[in-house]
């Protein structure tokens, strides 16, 4: 299974949106998108409460 298909299964819309945006700017080869998908690290951080 490709990294992009794995991302779709994980429902990481932000990453998918990013890759689709990159593809709209430049016509990347499928292997290039795969490489980008492998390099992306999604980190979730909690927003601090302001006082």
C-alpha positions in Angstrom: 0.0 0.0 0.0 1.3 3.4 -0.9 2.0 6.1 1.7 -0.7 8.3 0.1 -3.3 5.6 0.3 -2.3 5.1 3.9 -2.8 8.8 4.6 -6.2 8.6 3.0 -7.1 5.7 5.3 -6.0 7.7 8.3 -8.2 10.6 7.1 -5.4 13.1 7.4 -7.2 15.7 5.3 -4.5 18.4 5.9 -1.8 16.2 4.4 -3.9 15.1 1.5 -4.9 18.8 0.8 -1.2 19.8 0.9 -0.2 17.1 -1.6 -3.1 18.0 -3.9 -2.1 21.6 -3.7 1.5 20.8 -4.5 0.3 18.7 -7.5 -1.7 21.7 -8.7 1.4 23.9 -8.7 3.7 21.5 -10.4 3.0 18.2 -12.2 4.9 15.9 -9.9 5.6 12.2 -10.8 3.8 9.7 -8.5 7.1 8.7 -6.9 7.8 12.3 -6.0 4.5 12.6 -4.2 5.2 9.4 -2.4 8.5 10.8 -1.3 6.9 13.9 0.0 4.2 11.9 1.8 6.9 9.9 3.5 8.7 13.0 4.7 5.7 14.7 6.1 5.3 14.4 9.9 2.0 15.4 11.4 2.2 16.7 14.9 -0.9 17.6 16.9 -0.4 20.1 19.7 -2.8 21.3 22.3 -3.6 25.0 22.3 -2.7 26.6 25.6 -5.5 28.3 27.5 -4.9 32.0 27.8 -5.7 33.6 31.2 
